[in-house]
């Protein structure tokens, strides 16, 4: 289950609208419920526009068909959060910090 919702195209026939809305509401419900249960999809590439406070489950790097793939923000596979930094020139960057855990 993906955590993103993208609506499908609405029907051209107005009579098909109730069934369309029912399906779309069901899809939205599935995404909302998945998020509310605390699920995070594994991310294989760095998000293009991170925002401070973003949390991602990074895949870490791995070899697939002889190629290195995945996203490793610094400490391999695991949970990371984004923190905004502003340098003395006023340039904003984001750094990913590993969320450590103990067993």
JOZI-V170695 format. One record per backbone hydrogen bond with DSSP energy under -0.5 kcal/mol. CO is the residue of the C=O (numbers start at 1). NH is the residue of the N-H. If there is no record, write none. Layout:
<<CO & NH> <CO & NH>>
//
This chain:
<<4 & 6> <12 & 14> <13 & 16> <14 & 17> <16 & 20> <17 & 21> <18 & 22> <19 & 23> <20 & 24> <21 & 25> <22 & 26> <23 & 27> <24 & 28> <25 & 29> <26 & 30> <27 & 31> <28 & 32> <29 & 33> <30 & 34> <31 & 35> <32 & 36> <33 & 37> <34 & 39> <35 & 38> <41 & 57> <43 & 59> <47 & 50> <51 & 54> <54 & 82> <56 & 58> <56 & 80> <57 & 43> <58 & 78> <60 & 71> <62 & 69> <64 & 67> <67 & 64> <69 & 62> <71 & 60> <71 & 73> <78 & 58> <79 & 99> <80 & 56> <81 & 97> <82 & 53> <83 & 95> <85 & 93> <87 & 90> <91 & 87> <93 & 85> <95 & 83> <97 & 81> <98 & 100>>
//
